[in-house]
Structure formats: C-alpha cells, structure tokens
Amino acid sequence: MHERNEAGATYGWGVVFSDIALSFLQDADPAFFSKFTAHHQRCDHMEVIHRGVAVPLRGNHFSRTSRIGLLRVLQDACAEAGVEIRYGSRVNDPAELPDADLIVAADGVNSEVRTRLAEHFKPSFEVRRNKFAWYGTHQLFHPVSLIFRETEYGVFIAHSYQYSHELSTFLVEVDPDTWHRAGLDTATEEESRASARRCLPMTSAAIRCSAIARTGSRPAWCRTSTGRTARSYCSAMRCAACISRWAREPHGHAGRHRAVRRGLRTPRRCAGRVSGVEDSRRDASAKFQDAARRSLDWYESVDRKMKLDPVALPMTTCCAPAA
C-alpha cells in the first residue's frame, strides 16, 4: 500500500458513523468490527437545537471516534494482515505499478489517478453553494447535535458531536450571502473562530475552538464538492479501480470493499469481479448519492424554514450530520 502522507498525518477532528453504516462492517468482519468500535463514543439519539430549544430525536444511534484513532486501528489491521504500508509514497500514475493485478486508487476529490483516466471513469463535478469551516472544541456534545442560530447576518448552522472523552467536532455552515454579510470573506482565522462564538452563544464555553479545515495555504472556509463517475474501474490499466471520496458526500462505493477483496484472491478474474460489483451496486449507489444531494439541498435553503417552531423544523429534514 502506498500512502502519500506520513503515518500520523490526518486532516480532521472526528468521524461519525450511523449504526446502519456499521452494520455492513459487522456482517462482513465481526472480529474487526469489535476492534474498530472498541473505543468509540456512542449515543442513542441526536438533538436539533432551534431557538435555543433542544429537541431529542430518539432511535438514531451513532458511533464516533477520532480520525487519528481510526487511522491507528486501520494501520494495525494492515500490519496484522501482513500488508506493507509505504508512507510518504505518492503514486500519481497507475503505470508506476506495472506488476499489479488490481490497483485501487483512493486519492481524494482531486484524484490525480481519476484525472489521468478521465476518459474511462468519465467524472462529473458540482461545487455546492454553502460555505463551511471545520473546528474542534473542548465543549462536549454527547448527542450528535444540529444547531440553528439566526443572527443579524443570516442563519448559522453547527454540526457537532463528541468523538473522544475530551473533544468534539464542531462544523459551522453558512450560505454565501450570510458569509459575506458577516465579513467572513475577509476574516482572519481567529476572526472566523470569534464569529462562530458570537453567532452561536450556546457554545461560549468552547473558547478554545481551533480550525482544522485550514492546512497550509488552504482557506479556512471551504465549499462542498460533489461528483460521480460513470464507472469505477478501468480494465485498460490492469483493472484500476478508482475509489475517491467526495468531500462531505458519501461516495458510491460503500459495501463494495468486501467484493473487491474476494476479487483479489483470484487476480486473473479481478476485472470481471470488479465489473460485476459495479453492475450490482449501481442502482443502490445512485439512490445513496441522491439522498446525500437532497440533504445538501435542504441545508442550502434552510433560511426559508426558520419560521417553523423547534419541533416542526426537524420533521422537514433527514438531519444527516456532517462528518
């Protein structure tokens, strides 16, 4: 395995899984599931906070963990399976691995592998409207919390959840007009954190928020980029399968990894196996991504729903938190 980052590098605070998502892992590998979830923070409900009123939504089970903890569990699993990980090793072209039977590329929304093989994968992209900044905080949000706050600038949304004994993820989302009116287009990193604290006073205890979305020259405020590929494999390059995570949108390859693993056991048949997985999962994948896009649509038009009372507002959304 070639990993372009160093072993301890991660860009984010926490990650959250629903029990439905984890059930696929539990079915595929119960032993690894136990290790994977051993140190997770769990809750059996979420909260929608509107006009300062918290409305609990029972029956929504979530499991949360730190991103660095997730990396360590996966690295340990690779070591136990005898997989050699070459850290700081960047592969931009599948041709650099001429002896491989199957190449799986998971190199992000700006995938260089997918770009090189765009003729085969046929990707399409869409940059979404809202802006968001990713924070970590010492204020603990035990339930997954979706917070709405009306301000003189517009509506601020916070997606929050505890992922360790000491820390929570705290993602702030605004529409472009609110972003400009609040002066966030010219704000420094510290000014952005201060704006989050002023506009969301229920988090006033979290004065030690620090931005995670900014790495190097990357701006503190980002936009979601969504996309899809017409196919996820390229038989011309010894069956290169491209699994690239779209920012904040669930990618369409959930549940495929077990089938790809079976294909690896019989490398001469891997092209047919990956193609079969693609065909069998295409409809489910399309429905999954369509649900994600409808969720994004809801958040981008939330200002029209602020007149609803605290109980009525949650009934209009699937309330999917950002990871």
C-alpha positions as CSV (number, residue, x, y, z in Angstrom):
1,M,0.0,0.0,0.0
2,H,1.3,3.4,-1.0
3,E,0.3,6.2,1.4
4,R,1.2,9.7,0.3
5,N,1.0,11.1,3.9
6,E,3.1,10.2,6.9
7,A,1.8,7.6,9.4
8,G,0.4,10.2,11.9
9,A,-1.0,12.7,9.5
10,T,-4.7,13.4,9.5
11,Y,-6.8,16.3,8.3
12,G,-9.9,16.5,10.5
13,W,-11.1,16.0,14.1
14,G,-13.6,13.2,14.4
15,V,-15.7,11.0,12.2
16,V,-19.2,9.7,12.9
17,F,-20.9,6.5,11.8
18,S,-24.5,5.5,12.0
19,D,-25.4,2.0,13.2
20,I,-26.8,1.2,9.8
21,A,-23.4,2.0,8.2
22,L,-21.5,0.0,10.8
23,S,-23.8,-3.0,10.3
24,F,-22.2,-3.6,6.9
25,L,-18.8,-3.9,8.6
26,Q,-20.2,-6.1,11.3
27,D,-21.7,-8.5,8.8
28,A,-18.5,-8.6,6.7
29,D,-16.0,-9.0,9.5
30,P,-17.3,-9.3,13.1
31,A,-13.8,-9.6,14.7
32,F,-12.6,-6.5,13.1
33,F,-15.8,-4.7,13.9
34,S,-15.2,-5.3,17.6
35,K,-11.7,-3.8,17.3
36,F,-12.9,-1.0,15.2
37,T,-15.6,0.2,17.6
38,A,-13.8,-0.6,20.9
39,H,-13.0,3.0,21.8
40,H,-15.9,4.8,20.0
41,Q,-18.1,7.3,21.8
42,R,-21.7,6.1,21.4
43,C,-25.2,7.7,21.7
44,D,-28.7,6.6,21.0
45,H,-30.2,9.9,19.9
46,M,-29.5,13.2,18.3
47,E,-30.6,16.7,19.1
48,V,-31.9,19.5,16.9
49,I,-31.5,22.9,18.6
50,H,-33.6,25.7,17.2
51,R,-34.4,29.0,19.0
52,G,-32.4,27.6,21.9
53,V,-34.7,24.6,22.4
54,A,-33.2,21.2,22.1
55,V,-35.5,18.6,20.5
56,P,-34.2,15.0,21.0
57,L,-34.7,12.5,18.2
58,R,-34.7,9.0,19.6
59,G,-33.8,5.9,17.7
60,N,-30.8,7.5,15.9
61,H,-27.8,5.5,17.0
62,F,-24.3,7.0,16.3
63,S,-20.7,5.9,16.9
64,R,-18.0,8.5,16.9
65,T,-14.2,8.3,17.0
66,S,-11.2,10.5,16.4
67,R,-9.7,10.4,12.9
68,I,-6.2,9.7,14.3
69,G,-7.7,6.8,16.3
70,L,-9.4,5.5,13.1
71,L,-6.1,5.6,11.3
72,R,-4.3,3.6,14.0
73,V,-7.0,0.9,14.0
74,L,-6.7,0.6,10.2
75,Q,-2.9,0.6,10.3
76,D,-2.9,-2.1,13.0
77,A,-5.2,-4.2,10.9
78,C,-2.9,-3.8,7.9
79,A,0.1,-4.9,9.9
80,E,-1.8,-8.0,11.3
81,A,-2.7,-9.0,7.7
82,G,0.9,-8.6,6.5
83,V,0.2,-5.5,4.4
84,E,3.3,-3.3,3.9
85,I,2.4,0.4,4.0
86,R,4.9,2.7,2.4
87,Y,4.3,6.1,4.0
88,G,5.2,9.3,2.2
89,S,4.9,7.4,-1.1
90,R,2.8,9.2,-3.8
91,V,1.6,7.3,-6.9
92,N,0.1,9.6,-9.5
93,D,0.0,7.2,-12.4
94,P,-1.1,3.5,-12.3
95,A,1.6,2.9,-14.9
96,E,4.1,3.2,-12.0
97,L,2.8,-0.1,-10.7
98,P,3.2,-2.4,-13.8
99,D,3.2,-5.7,-11.9
100,A,-0.1,-5.1,-10.1
101,D,-3.1,-7.4,-10.8
102,L,-5.5,-4.8,-9.3
103,I,-4.9,-1.2,-8.4
104,V,-7.3,0.6,-6.0
105,A,-6.9,4.4,-6.1
106,A,-8.3,6.3,-3.1
107,D,-6.7,9.7,-3.6
108,G,-9.5,12.1,-2.8
109,V,-11.8,14.5,-4.5
110,N,-8.9,15.9,-6.6
111,S,-7.8,12.4,-7.6
112,E,-4.8,12.5,-10.0
113,V,-5.4,8.9,-10.9
114,R,-9.0,9.7,-11.9
115,T,-7.9,12.7,-13.8
116,R,-5.4,10.7,-15.8
117,L,-8.0,8.1,-16.6
118,A,-10.9,10.5,-17.0
119,E,-11.7,9.1,-20.5
120,H,-12.5,5.8,-18.7
121,F,-14.0,7.0,-15.4
122,K,-15.9,9.9,-17.0
123,P,-16.2,12.0,-13.8
124,S,-18.6,14.9,-13.4
125,F,-18.4,17.6,-10.6
126,E,-20.6,20.1,-8.9
127,V,-19.4,22.7,-6.4
128,R,-22.2,23.3,-3.9
129,R,-23.4,26.7,-2.6
130,N,-22.8,26.8,1.2
131,K,-19.5,27.6,3.0
132,F,-18.2,25.7,6.0
133,A,-15.4,25.8,8.4
134,W,-14.2,22.8,10.5
135,Y,-13.4,23.2,14.2
136,G,-12.5,21.1,17.2
137,T,-13.7,22.1,20.6
138,H,-13.4,21.0,24.3
139,Q,-17.1,21.5,24.7
140,L,-18.7,18.1,24.7
141,F,-21.8,17.5,22.6
142,H,-22.8,14.0,23.7
143,P,-25.7,13.6,21.3
144,V,-25.0,14.4,17.7
145,S,-26.3,17.9,17.6
146,L,-27.6,20.0,14.8
147,I,-27.8,23.7,15.9
148,F,-29.5,26.5,14.1
149,R,-28.9,30.1,15.1
150,E,-30.5,33.2,13.5
151,T,-28.2,36.2,13.6
152,E,-28.3,39.7,12.1
153,Y,-26.2,38.4,9.3
154,G,-28.3,35.3,8.5
155,V,-28.6,31.7,9.6
156,F,-25.6,29.9,11.1
157,I,-25.7,26.1,11.3
158,A,-23.5,23.9,13.5
159,H,-23.0,20.2,13.1
160,S,-21.5,19.0,16.4
161,Y,-20.6,15.7,18.1
162,Q,-18.3,14.3,20.8
163,Y,-15.7,11.9,19.4
164,S,-13.5,11.4,22.5
165,H,-13.5,11.9,26.2
166,E,-12.2,15.5,25.7
167,L,-13.1,16.7,22.3
168,S,-15.9,17.3,19.9
169,T,-16.1,18.1,16.2
170,F,-17.8,21.5,15.5
171,L,-18.5,22.3,11.9
172,V,-20.0,25.7,11.1
173,E,-22.0,26.2,7.9
174,V,-23.4,29.4,6.3
175,D,-24.9,30.4,2.9
176,P,-22.7,32.7,0.7
177,D,-24.8,35.8,1.5
178,T,-24.5,35.3,5.2
179,W,-20.8,34.6,4.8
180,H,-20.3,38.0,3.1
181,R,-22.6,40.0,5.4
182,A,-20.7,38.6,8.5
183,G,-17.4,39.7,6.9
184,L,-16.1,36.1,6.8
185,D,-14.9,36.6,3.3
186,T,-12.1,38.8,4.6
187,A,-11.8,37.4,8.2
188,T,-8.6,36.0,9.6
189,E,-8.7,32.5,11.1
190,E,-9.0,34.0,14.6
191,E,-11.8,36.3,13.5
192,S,-13.7,33.3,12.0
193,R,-13.5,31.5,15.3
194,A,-14.6,34.6,17.1
195,S,-17.6,34.9,14.7
196,A,-18.6,31.3,15.4
197,R,-18.5,32.0,19.2
198,R,-20.5,35.2,18.8
199,C,-23.1,33.8,16.5
200,L,-23.5,30.6,18.4
201,P,-23.5,31.7,22.1
202,M,-24.6,28.3,23.3
203,T,-21.0,27.3,22.6
204,S,-19.5,30.2,24.5
205,A,-17.7,27.7,26.8
206,A,-15.8,26.4,23.8
207,I,-13.4,29.4,23.6
208,R,-10.6,27.1,22.6
209,C,-12.1,26.2,19.2
210,S,-9.3,25.9,16.6
211,A,-9.7,25.5,12.8
212,I,-8.9,22.2,11.2
213,A,-10.1,23.0,7.6
214,R,-7.1,25.1,7.0
215,T,-3.9,23.3,6.1
216,G,-1.0,25.2,4.6
217,S,-2.5,27.8,2.2
218,R,-5.9,26.2,2.2
219,P,-8.6,28.7,3.2
220,A,-10.4,28.3,6.5
221,W,-13.8,28.4,4.7
222,C,-14.5,25.7,2.1
223,R,-17.3,24.6,-0.1
224,T,-18.5,21.0,-0.7
225,S,-17.6,19.5,-4.0
226,T,-19.8,16.6,-5.1
227,G,-19.4,14.3,-8.0
228,R,-19.8,11.0,-9.6
229,T,-18.1,8.7,-12.1
230,A,-19.8,6.8,-14.9
231,R,-17.7,3.8,-13.9
232,S,-15.3,2.9,-11.1
233,Y,-12.9,0.7,-13.0
234,C,-10.6,0.8,-15.9
235,S,-9.7,-2.6,-17.4
236,A,-7.2,-0.8,-19.8
237,M,-4.9,-0.2,-16.8
238,R,-4.9,-3.8,-15.4
239,C,-8.3,-3.1,-13.8
240,A,-7.6,0.1,-11.9
241,A,-10.5,0.7,-9.6
242,C,-10.9,4.3,-8.5
243,I,-12.5,4.8,-5.1
244,S,-12.2,8.5,-4.4
245,R,-14.1,10.1,-1.5
246,W,-16.1,13.2,-2.4
247,A,-15.9,15.9,0.3
248,R,-18.8,15.6,2.7
249,E,-20.9,13.4,0.3
250,P,-20.9,9.7,0.9
251,H,-19.2,8.1,-2.1
252,G,-20.9,5.4,-4.1
253,H,-18.6,2.6,-3.2
254,A,-20.0,1.7,0.3
255,G,-20.3,-2.0,0.6
256,R,-18.0,-2.8,-2.4
257,H,-14.8,-3.4,-0.5
258,R,-15.8,-7.0,0.5
259,A,-16.5,-7.9,-3.1
260,V,-13.2,-6.3,-4.3
261,R,-11.4,-8.3,-1.5
262,R,-12.8,-11.5,-2.9
263,G,-11.6,-10.5,-6.4
264,L,-8.1,-10.0,-5.1
265,R,-8.0,-13.7,-4.1
266,T,-8.3,-14.6,-7.8
267,P,-6.4,-11.9,-9.6
268,R,-6.9,-13.3,-13.1
269,R,-10.6,-12.8,-12.7
270,C,-10.4,-9.4,-11.0
271,A,-11.6,-7.4,-14.0
272,G,-14.8,-9.4,-14.2
273,R,-15.4,-9.3,-10.5
274,V,-14.9,-5.5,-10.2
275,S,-17.2,-5.1,-13.2
276,G,-19.8,-7.3,-11.6
277,V,-19.6,-5.3,-8.4
278,E,-20.1,-2.1,-10.4
279,D,-23.2,-3.5,-12.1
280,S,-24.8,-5.0,-9.0
281,R,-24.3,-1.9,-6.9
282,R,-25.1,0.9,-9.4
283,D,-28.7,1.4,-8.5
284,A,-28.1,1.4,-4.7
285,S,-25.2,3.7,-5.2
286,A,-27.3,6.2,-7.2
287,K,-30.0,6.2,-4.6
288,F,-27.5,6.8,-1.8
289,Q,-25.9,9.7,-3.6
290,D,-29.2,11.2,-4.5
291,A,-30.2,11.2,-0.8
292,A,-26.9,13.0,0.0
293,R,-27.6,15.6,-2.6
294,R,-31.2,16.2,-1.3
295,S,-29.7,16.6,2.2
296,L,-27.3,19.3,0.9
297,D,-30.3,21.0,-0.9
298,W,-32.1,21.2,2.5
299,Y,-29.3,22.9,4.2
300,E,-28.8,25.4,1.4
301,S,-32.4,26.5,1.7
302,V,-32.8,26.3,5.5
303,D,-33.4,30.1,5.8
304,R,-36.9,29.5,4.4
305,K,-37.7,27.1,7.3
306,M,-36.6,29.3,10.2
307,K,-40.2,30.4,10.9
308,L,-41.0,26.8,11.9
309,D,-41.1,26.0,15.6
310,P,-38.4,23.9,17.3
311,V,-40.5,20.7,17.0
312,A,-41.6,21.2,13.4
313,L,-38.2,22.0,12.0
314,P,-36.7,18.6,12.5
315,M,-39.6,17.0,10.7
316,T,-38.6,18.6,7.4
317,T,-35.1,17.0,7.2
318,C,-33.3,13.7,7.4
319,C,-30.9,15.6,9.8
320,A,-27.7,14.0,8.4
321,P,-24.8,15.4,10.3
322,A,-21.6,16.4,8.6
323,A,-18.5,14.3,9.4
